[in-house]
Amino acid sequence: MAIDHNAEADRQARLTVDELRIVLGSHGIKLPSLGRDFGDPPLITLGNCNLATARALVDVLRRA
């Protein structure tokens, strides 16, 4: 059976968006524009955020 690479890439992109939501949420961070951009290959849209959210991301990433 042939693998539909586009379908698999889309599935992986959606799973990654879900994982990002969960992980960011565990740190109290919400990116309202987080989502799947429908390009090929798929892109993840992190989107715009306010200064407080950007600072929270910086803080979490520095501790990682």
C-alpha positions, -999 to 999 in steps of 0.1 A, spaced: 0 0 0 14 34 -10 19 60 17 4 94 10 32 117 20 10 148 19 -15 132 43 13 120 66 30 154 66 -4 170 74 -10 145 102 24 152 117 18 190 115 -15 187 133 0 165 160 29 189 165 4 218 168 -15 198 195 17 190 213 28 226 212 -5 237 227 -2 212 255 34 220 263 30 258 261 -2 255 282 17 237 309 38 268 313 8 291 312 15 303 276 -12 305 250 -5 315 214 -39 324 199 -27 321 163 -10 287 168 -21 264 140 -13 246 108 -6 267 77 -18 249 46 13 250 25 34 222 11 54 212 30 32 221 59 42 250 81 33 256 117 20 291 123 31 305 157 15 338 150 14 370 168 15 374 205 17 402 230 48 413 249 39 394 280 36 361 261 68 367 242 86 374 276 71 342 290 84 322 260 119 337 265 118 328 302 107 292 295 133 287 268 161 301 289 153 275 316 151 247 291 
